[in-house]
Amino acid sequence: MTFFRSDQSISPTPDKLSRTDYFQILTSVLMVILGITILFGSLRENIMLMPLFVGGGFLALGLYRLNFVIKYFKGKRKCNHR
């Protein structure tokens, strides 16, 4: 049982990003940078599990959030070409 038709979107794509959206994009990029830094720092020194989990978590969460940003801009570009 579906509540939405296949051509109906659950939430409409906004025309313009807000300051909060830009802040979240910035923090996502910083999460990726911090995750890479923690991972390389932990691999350079003694390999311990906690820095690997924390660095991997920051990296994964940052990339997951940036995935939505990329999808948003690809969708915007596709809508502008029509």
CYANA upper distance limits for C-alpha pairs under 8 A (distance plus 0.5 A):
  4 PHE  CA      8 GLN  CA      6.53
  4 PHE  CA      9 SER  CA      8.09
  4 PHE  CA     10 ILE  CA      7.93
 13 THR  CA     72 TYR  CA      8.23
 17 LEU  CA     21 ASP  CA      6.32
 17 LEU  CA     22 TYR  CA      7.47
 18 SER  CA     22 TYR  CA      7.02
 19 ARG  CA     23 PHE  CA      6.64
 20 THR  CA     24 GLN  CA      6.67
 21 ASP  CA     25 ILE  CA      6.71
 22 TYR  CA     26 LEU  CA      6.68
 23 PHE  CA     27 THR  CA      6.70
 24 GLN  CA     28 SER  CA      6.57
 25 ILE  CA     29 VAL  CA      6.86
 25 ILE  CA     65 ARG  CA      8.32
 25 ILE  CA     66 LEU  CA      7.48
 25 ILE  CA     69 VAL  CA      7.78
 26 LEU  CA     30 LEU  CA      6.73
 27 THR  CA     31 MET  CA      6.52
 27 THR  CA     62 GLY  CA      8.40
 28 SER  CA     32 VAL  CA      6.96
 28 SER  CA     61 LEU  CA      8.19
 28 SER  CA     62 GLY  CA      5.04
 28 SER  CA     63 LEU  CA      7.77
 28 SER  CA     65 ARG  CA      6.68
 28 SER  CA     66 LEU  CA      6.77
 29 VAL  CA     33 ILE  CA      6.90
 29 VAL  CA     62 GLY  CA      6.86
 29 VAL  CA     66 LEU  CA      7.90
 30 LEU  CA     34 LEU  CA      6.47
 30 LEU  CA     62 GLY  CA      8.16
 31 MET  CA     35 GLY  CA      6.40
 31 MET  CA     58 PHE  CA      5.83
 31 MET  CA     59 LEU  CA      6.66
 31 MET  CA     61 LEU  CA      7.87
 31 MET  CA     62 GLY  CA      5.52
 32 VAL  CA     36 ILE  CA      6.69
 32 VAL  CA     58 PHE  CA      6.78
 32 VAL  CA     59 LEU  CA      5.10
 32 VAL  CA     60 ALA  CA      8.13
 32 VAL  CA     61 LEU  CA      8.37
 32 VAL  CA     62 GLY  CA      5.51
 32 VAL  CA     63 LEU  CA      7.05
 33 ILE  CA     37 THR  CA      6.65
 33 ILE  CA     59 LEU  CA      8.04
 34 LEU  CA     38 ILE  CA      6.60
 34 LEU  CA     55 GLY  CA      7.67
 34 LEU  CA     58 PHE  CA      7.42
 34 LEU  CA     59 LEU  CA      7.94
 35 GLY  CA     39 LEU  CA      6.62
 35 GLY  CA     54 VAL  CA      7.86
 35 GLY  CA     55 GLY  CA      4.61
 35 GLY  CA     56 GLY  CA      6.55
 35 GLY  CA     57 GLY  CA      7.68
 35 GLY  CA     58 PHE  CA      5.24
 35 GLY  CA     59 LEU  CA      4.98
 36 ILE  CA     40 PHE  CA      6.58
 36 ILE  CA     55 GLY  CA      7.02
 36 ILE  CA     56 GLY  CA      8.37
 36 ILE  CA     59 LEU  CA      7.00
 37 THR  CA     41 GLY  CA      6.46
 37 THR  CA     55 GLY  CA      8.02
 38 ILE  CA     42 SER  CA      6.51
 38 ILE  CA     51 PRO  CA      6.93
 38 ILE  CA     52 LEU  CA      7.97
 38 ILE  CA     54 VAL  CA      8.12
 38 ILE  CA     55 GLY  CA      5.45
 39 LEU  CA     43 LEU  CA      6.64
 39 LEU  CA     51 PRO  CA      7.24
 39 LEU  CA     52 LEU  CA      6.30
 39 LEU  CA     55 GLY  CA      5.62
 39 LEU  CA     56 GLY  CA      7.41
 40 PHE  CA     44 ARG  CA      6.51
 41 GLY  CA     45 GLU  CA      6.94
 42 SER  CA     46 ASN  CA      7.02
 42 SER  CA     47 ILE  CA      6.24
 42 SER  CA     48 MET  CA      7.34
 42 SER  CA     51 PRO  CA      6.47
 42 SER  CA     52 LEU  CA      7.23
 43 LEU  CA     47 ILE  CA      5.99
 47 ILE  CA     52 LEU  CA      8.46
 48 MET  CA     52 LEU  CA      7.20
 49 LEU  CA     53 PHE  CA      6.66
 50 MET  CA     54 VAL  CA      6.60
 51 PRO  CA     55 GLY  CA      6.24
 52 LEU  CA     56 GLY  CA      6.26
 53 PHE  CA     57 GLY  CA      6.33
 54 VAL  CA     58 PHE  CA      6.69
 55 GLY  CA     59 LEU  CA      6.60
 56 GLY  CA     60 ALA  CA      6.43
 57 GLY  CA     61 LEU  CA      6.49
 58 PHE  CA     62 GLY  CA      6.46
 59 LEU  CA     63 LEU  CA      6.62
 60 ALA  CA     64 TYR  CA      6.50
 61 LEU  CA     65 ARG  CA      6.68
 62 GLY  CA     66 LEU  CA      6.62
 63 LEU  CA     67 ASN  CA      6.56
 64 TYR  CA     68 PHE  CA      7.59
 65 ARG  CA     69 VAL  CA      7.35
 66 LEU  CA     70 ILE  CA      6.72
 67 ASN  CA     71 LYS  CA      6.75
 68 PHE  CA     72 TYR  CA      6.59
 69 VAL  CA     73 PHE  CA      6.85
 70 ILE  CA     74 LYS  CA      6.61
 71 LYS  CA     75 GLY  CA      6.54
 72 TYR  CA     76 LYS  CA      6.68
 73 PHE  CA     77 ARG  CA      6.59
 74 LYS  CA     78 LYS  CA      6.64
 75 GLY  CA     79 CYS  CA      6.66
 76 LYS  CA     80 ASN  CA      6.69
 77 ARG  CA     81 HIS  CA      6.91
 78 LYS  CA     82 ARG  CA      7.37
